[in-house]
């Protein structure tokens, strides 16, 4: 898959290619390219057509190593799978998505098996500059969408009940997704509490102390008024009955 490919025009293919190399700040040995249109030279009565090329960087050697190693692991587990591999130069991430009928086994409970495979692959590649992101049947994207939905539901409950809510323990990656999902709510804040592996996210009102105090004050005032009214009513009743008996 061609990630972060760029397209450039020029009077000739060579000129368009050079424009692309200049933008990528690299040389021809580190890239691959595709000629989309060879163009046509201009003539006296007709305007020429520019050449168009698409250029992208070659994948690092670690990409082939990771792909081969993962295929060997899956073969050892007697699993058939297709791998979609891409390298994103913007953040040096190697993205591998596994398509297999054994997706459930590879994902494991709450993605634990998938995380273990990803960690193992990172050790095999042994590069601090490359971050491996392993996925199975786009599980991570679906899981992220689910967490965002959960976070939005929690946010609505906190705003409605005016009380903070503590979520179940999550790993650092999932907690980050929750924190990001809470940011669009200006009245709310989120924080992480506890110690791994039981660290949790707490979602609360930014002015929780003031809000809670105000609520307590209003409620106590209402209850106080009700009690005073009740006592006043009983007092007036006893006073009237006393005057009737006196007469």
N, C-alpha and C positions, 0 to 999 in steps of 0.2 A: 504494500500500500504506500502511495506517495504522500507523505505528510510534509506540510510546509513547503510544497512545491511552488515555484514562482513562474510566471509567464512573462516573456519579454519580446518586443518587436525590434526589428532592425531592417536596414535595406537588404541585408543578406543574412543567411543563417549564422555565419560566423560573427557578424556584428551583433545580432540579437543574443547569441550565446555569450559574447564578451560582456554585454550589458548585465546579463544575469550573474556572471562570475564576479563582476565588480560589486553588485549589490550584496551577494553572499560573502564577499571578501574571502574568496578562496580560488583554487585553480581547477583546471579541467580534470585532474587525476582524482579529485575527491568528490566528484559529482557524477550523476547520470542525467541524461536528458532525452527529450522526445521532440522531434520536429513536427509541429502541428500544421505548419504551412510554409512551404519553401518560398512563397512570394513570387513576384514577377517584376522584372525591371520596367521602369517607365519608358514610354516611347514619346515621340513628338506629339502625337494626337491623343494619347491615352495615358492616364495617370497610373503609376506603378502600384503594386500591391506589396506591403511589407511582409517580411518573413516573420514567423512566430514560433517560438520554442518554449517548452516547459522544462524547467531544470530543478533538480532536487539533490540533496546531499546523499552520498552513499552511506549505508548503514555501517556503524562501527563493527569491529570484529566480534565484540561481545554478543551481538545480536545472533549471529550464526551459532555461537557457543551455547547460548541460552536455549535456542530453538532445538538444537541437536540433543542437549541434555534432557530437556523436557520430553522429547519424543522417546528417548531411552527409558525414562521413568515410567511413562505411560505404557510402553511395550512390556516392561517388567511387571506391571500390574495387569497385563493382559486386557488392556483397554484400547479400543479404536477411537481415534479422535482426529479432527482437523484443526489446525492452528492458524489463526489470523494474527499476523505479526506486523507491527509498525513501530517506527522509532520517531519520537517527537523531539526535534532539535531545540524547540523553545524552552523545554525544561529537562532535556536529556532523560526522558522517560521511555523505557522499552515496554510497550503495551502488547500483551499476548492474551488473546481470547480463545478458550478451548471450546470447541463444539463437539459434544459427545453424547451418546445415549446414556452414559453413566454419569451425567451431570450431577445428580443428587449425591452420589458417593463422593465425587471430587469436591463438591462444595462442603459437605459435612454439616454438623450441627452448628448453626449460627455462623457458618463460613469458616469454622476452625480448620478443617482439612485444607481448604483453599489457601488460608493464611500460612499454613505450615509449608505447603508446596511453594508458595511465593518466597518464603524465607529461605528455603532450601536452594531455590534457583538463584537467589541473590548471593548466597554463599558460593555457589559454583562459579558464577560470573566474577565474583571477587573484585568489584569495582566500586569505589566510593563516588565516582562521577556519574554513574548510571543508576537510575531508580527503576526497578522492575515492578510493573503492575500486572498481576496475573488475574484473569477473570475466567469464569465458566458460564457460557450461555448468557452473558451480560448480567450476571447475578449482582455484581457490585452496583451497576447503574439502577437496577430495580430496587436493591436494598437502600440505596441513597434516596430514591424517590419516596420509599416507604418512611424513612426516618424524617424527611422533610414534612411529610403529611402528619406524622406523629407530633413533630415540634409545633406545627401550626395549630393542631388541636389542643395541645397543652397551653399554648399562648392564649387561645380563646378562653380556656377554662380559668386561667389565672386572672385575666381581665374581668371575667364575669364574676368570679367568686372573691376577687381581691385577696387571694391567699397564694402563697408560694407553693410550688409543686416540685417534689424531688423524683427524678426518674430512676429507673433501675440501673444497675452497674453497666457501664459500656467501656469499650476500649477507646484509646485516644482518637482513632480515626472517626469513629461514630460520634464521639463527643464533639469533635470539630464540626461535623455536619449539623448537629443540633445547634451549636453556638451560632453558626452562620445563618441558620434558618430563623433564629430569634432576632437577629439584628434589624430586620425591617420593621419591627414593632417598637416604636420610640418610647413607649411607656414601660417596656420590660428590659430586664437584664438577665444574663445567665452566667453561672460560674460553676466550676468543678470542685467537688469536695470529696474527702476520703482518700484512701490509699489503694493503689492497685493491688489486686484486680477488682476491688469493690468501689472504685472511684465513680462518682455519679454527677449528673448535671442537675443543678437547681435553677429553676426559672421563677423569677419573682418580680414584683413591681419595683421600679427604681426608687419610689418614695413609699416603700411598704410601711415604714414606721409611722409616718405621718398619716397615711391612709387608714391604717389599722387603728391608730389612736383616735382619729376622727370618727370612725365607725363606733368604737367603744363609747365615745363621748355622746354620740347621738342616741345610741341604744340606751345608755344609762339614763340620759335625760328623759327619754320616752317612758322608761320604766318608773323613773322617779315621779314624773308627772302623773302617771296612772295611779301610783300608790298614794300620792298626796290627794288626788281626786277621790279615791276610794275612802281614805281616812276622813276627808272632809265631809263626804256624803254620810258616812256612818255617824260622825259627830253631830251633824245637823239633825239626823233622825233621832238620836238619843236626846238631844236638847228639846226637840218638839214633843217627844213622848213625855219628858219630865214636866213640861209646862201643862200638858193635858191632864196628867195625874194630879198636879197641884190644884188645878181648878176643880 
